[in-house]
Amino acid sequence: MRHVLNTLPYQLCTTEFVQEEAKRGGEQLKEATQAMETGEIYVHPINQPPLDTAVPELPSVHRTDRSLAICAHRLGGIVLTHDKKLQRYCSTKNIAWMSLDDFLVQAEQNGWLSAKQIQTLRMLAGLL
Protein backbone atom coordinates (compact mmCIF):
# COMPACT_ATOMS: atom_id res chain seq x y z
CA MET A 1 0.00 0.00 0.00
CA ARG A 2 2.71 2.48 0.94
CA HIS A 3 4.57 1.79 -2.31
CA VAL A 4 1.42 2.65 -4.25
CA LEU A 5 0.80 5.83 -2.25
CA ASN A 6 4.38 6.97 -2.79
CA THR A 7 4.35 6.11 -6.50
CA LEU A 8 1.00 7.45 -7.69
CA PRO A 9 1.11 10.75 -9.58
CA TYR A 10 -1.91 11.95 -7.58
CA GLN A 11 -3.18 11.90 -4.01
CA LEU A 12 -5.76 9.38 -2.84
CA CYS A 13 -8.60 10.93 -0.90
CA THR A 14 -11.66 9.55 0.83
CA THR A 15 -14.32 10.67 3.30
CA GLU A 16 -14.95 10.01 6.98
CA PHE A 17 -17.94 7.89 5.96
CA VAL A 18 -15.65 5.57 3.99
CA GLN A 19 -13.05 5.57 6.74
CA GLU A 20 -15.62 4.35 9.26
CA GLU A 21 -16.68 1.53 6.93
CA ALA A 22 -13.04 0.60 6.30
CA LYS A 23 -12.42 0.30 10.03
CA ARG A 24 -15.17 -2.31 10.18
CA GLY A 25 -13.40 -4.21 7.36
CA GLY A 26 -10.89 -5.69 9.77
CA GLU A 27 -7.49 -7.07 8.88
CA GLN A 28 -7.98 -6.95 5.10
CA LEU A 29 -8.26 -3.16 5.21
CA LYS A 30 -5.74 -2.53 7.98
CA GLU A 31 -3.10 -0.96 5.71
CA ALA A 32 -5.69 1.33 4.15
CA THR A 33 -7.09 2.45 7.50
CA GLN A 34 -3.56 3.07 8.79
CA ALA A 35 -2.81 5.19 5.71
CA MET A 36 -6.00 7.16 6.42
CA GLU A 37 -5.02 7.68 10.06
CA THR A 38 -1.51 8.88 9.19
CA GLY A 39 -2.73 11.22 6.43
CA GLU A 40 -1.16 9.26 3.58
CA ILE A 41 -4.71 8.99 2.28
CA TYR A 42 -6.49 12.30 2.85
CA VAL A 43 -9.80 11.89 4.71
CA HIS A 44 -12.29 14.68 4.04
CA PRO A 45 -14.18 15.54 7.26
CA ILE A 46 -17.96 15.29 7.23
CA ASN A 47 -18.25 18.64 9.02
CA GLN A 48 -16.60 20.58 6.16
CA PRO A 49 -18.09 21.60 2.80
CA PRO A 50 -19.35 19.96 0.71
CA LEU A 51 -20.22 17.29 3.30
CA ASP A 52 -21.33 19.69 6.04
CA THR A 53 -24.96 19.30 4.99
CA ALA A 54 -26.81 16.01 5.20
CA VAL A 55 -25.78 13.42 2.63
CA PRO A 56 -29.03 11.60 1.92
CA GLU A 57 -29.13 7.91 1.19
CA LEU A 58 -30.82 7.08 -2.07
CA PRO A 59 -32.34 3.68 -2.86
CA SER A 60 -29.72 3.04 -5.52
CA VAL A 61 -26.60 4.58 -3.94
CA HIS A 62 -25.41 4.27 -0.35
CA ARG A 63 -24.66 7.47 1.59
CA THR A 64 -20.98 6.50 1.88
CA ASP A 65 -20.69 6.24 -1.91
CA ARG A 66 -22.59 9.51 -2.39
CA SER A 67 -20.09 11.24 -0.09
CA LEU A 68 -17.29 10.22 -2.46
CA ALA A 69 -19.24 11.41 -5.49
CA ILE A 70 -20.09 14.74 -3.88
CA CYS A 71 -16.46 15.40 -2.92
CA ALA A 72 -15.13 14.34 -6.32
CA HIS A 73 -17.64 16.57 -8.10
CA ARG A 74 -17.27 19.65 -5.92
CA LEU A 75 -13.55 19.38 -5.19
CA GLY A 76 -12.34 18.25 -8.61
CA GLY A 77 -11.52 14.59 -8.07
CA ILE A 78 -12.29 11.24 -9.65
CA VAL A 79 -14.27 8.48 -7.96
CA LEU A 80 -12.40 5.15 -8.00
CA THR A 81 -14.90 2.31 -7.66
CA HIS A 82 -15.88 -1.15 -8.78
CA ASP A 83 -19.49 -0.61 -7.67
CA LYS A 84 -21.72 -0.58 -10.78
CA LYS A 85 -24.46 1.42 -9.03
CA LEU A 86 -21.99 4.15 -8.11
CA GLN A 87 -20.55 4.15 -11.64
CA ARG A 88 -24.07 4.64 -13.09
CA TYR A 89 -24.85 7.34 -10.52
CA CYS A 90 -21.63 9.22 -11.36
CA SER A 91 -22.30 8.92 -15.09
CA THR A 92 -25.82 10.33 -14.77
CA LYS A 93 -24.53 13.24 -12.63
CA ASN A 94 -21.50 13.93 -14.88
CA ILE A 95 -19.09 13.08 -12.07
CA ALA A 96 -15.69 11.76 -13.14
CA TRP A 97 -15.05 8.13 -12.19
CA MET A 98 -12.63 5.31 -12.95
CA SER A 99 -13.34 1.62 -12.54
CA LEU A 100 -11.13 -0.27 -10.14
CA ASP A 101 -10.24 -2.66 -12.95
CA ASP A 102 -9.05 0.21 -15.18
CA PHE A 103 -7.00 1.57 -12.29
CA LEU A 104 -5.38 -1.83 -11.73
CA VAL A 105 -4.49 -2.08 -15.43
CA GLN A 106 -2.94 1.39 -15.20
CA ALA A 107 -1.12 0.42 -11.99
CA GLU A 108 0.35 -2.65 -13.67
CA GLN A 109 1.39 -0.76 -16.82
CA ASN A 110 3.08 1.95 -14.75
CA GLY A 111 4.72 -0.43 -12.28
CA TRP A 112 2.82 0.93 -9.27
CA LEU A 113 1.83 -2.58 -8.20
CA SER A 114 3.25 -6.04 -8.78
CA ALA A 115 1.27 -8.67 -10.67
CA LYS A 116 0.74 -10.51 -7.36
CA GLN A 117 -0.61 -7.38 -5.63
CA ILE A 118 -2.96 -6.73 -8.54
CA GLN A 119 -4.18 -10.34 -8.46
CA THR A 120 -4.85 -10.05 -4.72
CA LEU A 121 -6.76 -6.77 -5.14
CA ARG A 122 -8.83 -8.21 -7.98
CA MET A 123 -9.68 -11.22 -5.83
CA LEU A 124 -10.63 -9.06 -2.81
CA ALA A 125 -12.81 -6.86 -5.01
CA GLY A 126 -14.53 -9.84 -6.62
CA LEU A 127 -13.17 -9.02 -10.07
CA LEU A 128 -11.97 -12.58 -10.75
C-alpha distance (Angstrom), angle and dihedral (degrees) to the residues before:
residue distance angle dihedral
M1 . . .
R2 3.79 . .
H3 3.81 91.1 .
V4 3.79 89.5 55.3
L5 3.81 93.2 47.1
N6 3.79 91.2 50.1
T7 3.81 93.6 45.3
L8 3.80 103.3 44.4
P9 3.80 116.1 102.2
Y10 3.81 89.5 -136.3
Q11 3.79 139.1 42.5
L12 3.79 122.1 -99.4
C13 3.78 113.6 -131.9
T14 3.77 134.0 -178.2
T15 3.80 139.2 166.2
E16 3.79 134.1 -104.4
F17 3.81 88.1 -109.0
V18 3.81 90.3 60.3
Q19 3.79 92.1 42.5
E20 3.80 91.0 56.4
E21 3.80 91.2 50.4
A22 3.81 91.0 47.3
K23 3.80 90.7 54.0
R24 3.79 88.5 57.9
G25 3.83 88.7 52.4
G26 3.78 91.7 79.3
E27 3.78 126.3 -158.8
Q28 3.81 95.9 -9.1
L29 3.80 90.9 63.8
K30 3.80 97.8 35.5
E31 3.82 95.4 109.6
A32 3.80 91.3 48.7
T33 3.80 93.7 48.7
Q34 3.81 90.4 47.5
A35 3.81 89.8 51.6
M36 3.81 88.5 51.2
E37 3.80 92.0 49.6
T38 3.81 93.4 49.3
G39 3.81 93.8 45.8
E40 3.80 95.5 -112.8
I41 3.80 84.6 121.1
Y42 3.80 109.0 39.7
V43 3.82 112.6 -127.0
H44 3.80 113.7 -154.9
P45 3.83 109.8 -141.8
I46 3.79 118.0 -122.6
N47 3.81 90.7 -135.0
Q48 3.83 93.4 62.8
P49 3.81 128.8 76.1
P50 2.94 130.1 -55.4
L51 3.82 90.3 23.9
D52 3.82 96.5 42.1
T53 3.80 90.8 95.7
A54 3.78 122.8 63.8
V55 3.80 115.1 -72.5
P56 3.79 102.8 -145.9
E57 3.76 121.9 -145.0
L58 3.77 113.5 -124.6
P59 3.80 123.8 -157.6
S60 3.79 91.2 -113.2
V61 3.83 101.8 37.5
H62 3.80 127.9 43.5
R63 3.81 118.2 -127.0
T64 3.81 90.7 -116.2
D65 3.81 90.9 56.9
R66 3.80 91.7 44.8
S67 3.81 89.4 54.5
L68 3.81 89.2 58.8
A69 3.80 92.0 47.5
I70 3.80 92.8 48.2
C71 3.80 92.6 50.3
A72 3.80 93.5 44.9
H73 3.80 91.3 49.5
R74 3.79 98.2 44.3
L75 3.80 98.6 35.2
G76 3.80 99.1 39.7
G77 3.79 103.2 -106.4
I78 3.78 138.7 128.8
V79 3.80 124.5 -114.8
L80 3.81 112.0 -127.4
T81 3.79 109.2 -156.8
H82 3.77 146.2 139.9
D83 3.82 91.7 -158.6
K84 3.82 108.4 113.4
K85 3.82 92.9 -156.7
L86 3.79 91.2 55.0
Q87 3.81 91.0 46.0
R88 3.83 90.4 53.3
Y89 3.81 91.2 45.4
C90 3.82 91.7 51.1
S91 3.80 91.5 46.9
T92 3.81 93.1 51.9
K93 3.83 90.9 48.0
N94 3.84 94.3 44.3
I95 3.80 91.7 -117.1
A96 3.79 116.0 152.4
W97 3.81 114.3 -113.5
M98 3.79 140.0 166.9
S99 3.78 125.6 -156.4
L100 3.78 116.5 -119.7
D101 3.79 89.0 -123.9
D102 3.83 91.9 55.6
F103 3.80 89.5 48.3
L104 3.81 91.1 51.5
V105 3.81 90.9 50.4
Q106 3.81 88.7 50.8
A107 3.81 90.8 46.5
E108 3.80 91.2 52.6
Q109 3.82 94.0 46.0
N110 3.81 91.5 49.7
G111 3.80 95.6 42.7
W112 3.81 94.3 -117.3
L113 3.80 91.3 130.6
S114 3.79 134.7 23.7
A115 3.79 120.9 -116.6
K116 3.82 88.6 -108.3
Q117 3.82 92.6 52.6
I118 3.79 90.7 48.6
Q119 3.81 91.1 49.1
T120 3.81 90.2 51.0
L121 3.82 92.6 48.9
R122 3.80 91.6 48.0
M123 3.79 90.1 50.8
L124 3.84 93.0 48.0
A125 3.79 90.9 48.8
G126 3.80 92.9 48.1
L127 3.79 93.1 -116.4
L128 3.82 94.1 131.6
